[in-house]
């Protein structure tokens, strides 16, 4: 007797919706839901998924990214529509000989560049000039949509990336990273701590940050304000959970969460369909709660947790 040899079982959206509706007898075991019922159930599923982002860490949404700091700028809007620059996949190179001639930019290599990429060029005034790539000419040069506004010397940094980071749910840690790729942890400040800082215009190497989650965007503020672009800001954060999409798509959850999703969705739909009476429904509620807690208990990192007293505001004699 042999095992399957596979570990890839996962259900499509419509399979999960039908299973949830069957648990509250909206459809029979051998029936499939109508288009109306599937649409209604999917709306409920999306609302439930959004509410679950209020729970603590979801390990599979934890990822890393980078914020490209700008000279004399302390506030960064982390949304896909922002004019600021942050991403999860990025590449770096340096300006080559005769750095910028006419409308051509010469670099050490264009190997990781693509047309339409955002590109940031370190100018000699200590700022990053951002534009987009319109043509990859050869292995060491490309053309940009706009020309740089200052001189840029051979060896200056050049960053490029394709997709902007969009609205982190939570930031767990941040570093400032030097040109030599040395990371130094930054301290997280609360909203109040940042705004109580009297000298927000001070420039230097950023050592503190504040994460401000708003309705339509996420804001990072740093202090001191960067004096140049010799540093980037790598962050570890939780991204948003993706919406429940098309009929054949799968959910943005690990396989281990399927039971919790189906049972808890059935509980919500039971209320909508007037199926929230009797012992069967009470048992379903209890089972849904247990499955959700089981999934959340599994959704934790292994490792040590350290506690230490805070000395902030303590008087010393």
C-alpha positions in Angstrom: 0.0 0.0 0.0 1.5 3.3 -1.0 0.8 7.0 -0.2 -0.1 9.6 -2.8 3.3 11.3 -2.7 1.6 14.7 -3.1 0.9 17.5 -0.6 -0.8 20.0 -2.9 -4.5 19.6 -2.0 -6.3 22.9 -2.1 -9.9 23.9 -2.9 -11.1 26.5 -5.4 -13.3 29.4 -4.4 -16.5 27.8 -5.6 -15.8 24.5 -4.0 -15.4 26.2 -0.6 -18.5 28.4 -1.1 -20.6 25.3 -2.0 -19.3 23.4 1.0 -20.1 26.3 3.4 -23.7 26.6 1.9 -24.2 22.8 2.2 -23.3 22.9 5.9 -26.3 25.0 6.6 -28.6 23.2 4.2 -29.0 26.0 1.7 -28.1 23.4 -0.9 -28.2 19.6 -0.8 -25.1 17.5 -0.7 -25.3 16.7 -4.5 -26.4 20.3 -5.5 -24.4 23.4 -6.5 -25.3 26.9 -5.5 -26.9 29.4 -7.9 -25.0 32.3 -9.3 -26.8 34.6 -6.9 -26.0 32.4 -3.8 -22.3 32.2 -4.9 -22.0 35.9 -5.3 -23.7 36.5 -1.9 -21.4 33.9 -0.2 -18.3 35.4 -1.8 -19.2 38.9 -0.5 -19.5 37.4 3.0 -16.2 35.6 2.5 -14.4 38.8 1.5 -15.8 40.6 4.6 -14.7 37.8 6.8 -11.2 37.8 5.3 -10.8 41.5 5.9 -12.0 41.2 9.5 -9.4 38.4 10.1 -6.6 40.9 9.3 -7.4 42.3 12.8 -5.9 39.2 14.3 -2.2 39.1 15.1 0.5 38.0 12.7 -0.3 35.9 9.7 3.0 34.2 8.9 2.4 33.7 5.2 1.8 37.5 4.8 5.1 38.5 6.5 7.6 39.7 4.0 10.4 42.2 3.5 10.7 45.3 1.4 12.7 48.5 1.2 11.9 52.2 1.4 14.2 54.4 -0.7 14.9 57.4 1.5 15.1 60.8 0.0 17.2 63.8 1.0 15.3 66.2 3.4 12.2 64.0 3.4 10.9 62.5 6.6 7.4 61.2 5.6 6.8 58.4 3.1 3.5 57.3 1.7 3.4 53.5 1.2 0.7 53.0 -1.4 0.8 52.0 -5.0 -0.4 55.4 -6.1 2.2 57.4 -4.1 5.0 59.4 -5.6 7.3 57.9 -3.0 9.3 54.8 -3.7 9.1 51.4 -1.8 9.0 47.9 -3.1 9.6 44.2 -2.2 11.8 43.3 -5.2 14.6 45.7 -6.2 18.0 45.8 -7.8 21.0 48.1 -7.6 23.9 49.0 -9.8 26.2 52.1 -10.2 26.7 54.7 -12.8 29.4 53.9 -15.3 32.0 55.9 -17.2 30.6 59.1 -18.6 27.6 58.6 -16.3 24.9 60.5 -18.2 25.4 61.7 -21.8 22.5 63.4 -23.6 19.5 61.1 -22.9 21.5 57.9 -22.2 22.4 56.7 -18.7 25.5 54.5 -18.5 25.6 51.9 -15.7 27.7 48.9 -14.7 25.0 46.6 -15.9 21.4 46.6 -17.1 20.9 42.9 -16.5 18.1 43.3 -14.0 16.4 46.2 -15.7 13.1 46.2 -17.7 11.3 48.8 -19.7 8.8 50.8 -17.6 10.8 50.1 -14.4 11.0 52.9 -11.9 14.7 54.0 -11.7 16.3 56.2 -9.1 19.7 57.8 -9.9 21.9 59.3 -7.1 22.7 62.9 -8.0 25.8 64.8 -6.8 23.6 67.0 -4.7 22.8 64.0 -2.4 19.3 63.4 -3.7 17.7 60.5 -5.7 16.2 61.5 -9.1 13.3 59.2 -10.0 11.9 58.5 -13.4 11.1 55.4 -15.6 13.0 53.4 -18.1 11.7 53.8 -21.7 14.4 51.8 -23.6 17.2 49.3 -22.7 19.9 50.2 -25.3 22.5 47.5 -24.4 24.2 45.8 -21.5 25.4 49.0 -20.0 23.0 51.8 -21.0 19.3 52.8 -21.1 17.1 55.8 -21.8 14.7 57.4 -19.3 11.5 59.3 -19.6 12.9 62.4 -17.9 16.5 63.7 -17.7 18.3 64.1 -14.3 18.2 67.6 -12.8 21.8 67.6 -11.4 25.2 66.2 -12.2 25.7 62.5 -11.4 29.2 61.1 -11.0 30.6 57.7 -12.0 30.0 55.2 -9.1 26.8 56.9 -7.9 24.0 54.5 -6.9 21.2 53.5 -9.4 18.1 51.6 -8.1 15.4 50.0 -10.2 12.2 48.1 -9.4 8.9 47.2 -11.1 6.0 47.2 -8.6 5.4 49.6 -5.7 4.7 48.3 -2.2 1.1 48.8 -1.3 -0.2 49.6 2.2 1.5 47.3 4.7 -0.9 46.2 7.5 1.8 46.2 10.2 5.6 46.9 10.2 7.5 44.7 12.6 11.0 46.0 12.2 13.1 48.5 10.2 16.8 49.0 9.6 18.9 51.7 7.9 21.3 50.0 5.5 24.5 51.7 4.4 26.0 51.6 0.9 28.2 48.8 2.1 25.1 46.7 3.0 25.5 47.1 6.8 22.2 47.0 8.6 21.6 48.8 11.8 18.2 48.3 13.6 16.0 51.4 14.0 13.9 52.2 17.0 10.1 52.3 16.6 8.3 55.4 17.9 4.7 55.7 18.7 2.6 58.4 16.9 2.8 60.5 20.0 6.5 60.0 20.5 7.2 61.2 17.0 5.0 64.3 17.2 6.4 65.2 20.6 9.9 65.4 19.0 10.6 69.2 18.8 13.3 69.1 16.1 11.7 67.2 13.2 13.7 69.1 10.7 17.0 67.9 12.1 19.0 66.1 9.4 21.3 63.1 9.8 21.2 59.3 9.7 17.6 58.1 10.5 17.6 56.0 13.7 13.9 56.1 14.6 10.6 55.5 12.7 6.9 55.7 13.2 4.4 53.5 11.4 1.0 55.1 10.9 -1.7 52.8 9.5 -4.5 54.9 7.9 -7.6 54.0 6.0 -6.4 54.4 2.5 -2.6 54.3 2.9 0.2 53.5 5.3 2.7 56.2 6.4 6.3 55.8 7.6 8.0 58.8 9.3 11.7 58.8 10.1 13.9 60.8 12.4 16.3 62.5 11.9 15.4 63.5 8.4 17.9 62.0 5.9 20.7 64.3 5.0 21.5 62.3 1.8 20.7 59.0 0.1 23.6 57.0 1.5 21.1 54.8 3.2 18.0 52.7 2.3 15.4 51.5 4.8 14.7 47.7 4.7 11.5 46.8 6.6 9.8 43.6 7.7 6.0 43.9 7.4 2.7 42.1 6.9 1.0 42.6 3.5 -2.7 42.6 3.0 -4.5 39.3 2.5 -5.7 39.1 -1.1 -9.4 39.2 -1.9 -11.4 36.1 -2.8 -11.5 36.3 -6.5 -12.8 34.2 -9.5 -14.7 30.9 -9.3 -11.6 28.8 -10.0 -9.1 30.8 -7.9 -7.8 29.7 -4.6 -7.6 31.6 -1.3 -4.6 33.6 -0.1 -4.4 31.2 2.9 -2.4 28.1 3.6 -4.1 24.7 3.1 -4.3 24.3 6.9 -6.9 27.2 7.1 -9.5 25.6 4.8 -11.6 24.1 7.5 -11.6 27.3 9.5 -12.6 29.3 6.5 -15.5 27.0 5.4 -16.9 26.5 8.9 -16.7 30.2 9.9 -18.2 31.3 6.5 -21.1 28.8 7.1 -21.7 30.4 10.5 -22.0 33.9 8.9 -24.2 32.6 6.1 -26.4 30.8 8.6 -27.5 34.2 9.9 -28.1 35.6 6.5 -30.2 32.6 5.4 -32.1 32.2 8.7 -30.4 28.9 9.4 -29.0 29.9 12.7 -31.3 27.9 15.0 -31.2 24.6 16.7 -28.5 22.2 17.9 -26.9 21.6 14.5 -26.2 25.3 14.2 -24.9 25.6 17.8 -22.5 22.7 17.1 -21.4 24.4 13.9 -20.6 27.7 15.8 -18.6 25.7 18.4 -16.7 23.8 15.7 -16.0 27.0 13.7 -14.5 28.7 16.8 -12.3 25.7 17.6 -11.0 25.5 14.0 -10.3 29.2 13.9 -8.4 29.0 17.2 -6.5 26.0 16.0 -5.4 27.8 12.8 -4.4 30.9 14.8 -2.4 28.8 17.3 -0.5 27.3 14.4 0.1 30.8 13.0 3.0 31.6 15.3 6.7 31.9 14.9 9.1 29.6 16.8 11.8 31.4 18.8 12.5 33.2 22.0 10.7 36.2 23.3 12.6 38.6 25.6 11.1 41.1 28.0 13.0 44.0 29.6 11.9 47.0 31.6 11.5 50.4 30.0 13.6 53.1 31.5 11.9 55.9 29.5 11.0 58.8 31.8 12.7 57.2 34.8 14.4 59.6 37.2 18.0 58.9 38.1 19.5 60.1 41.3 
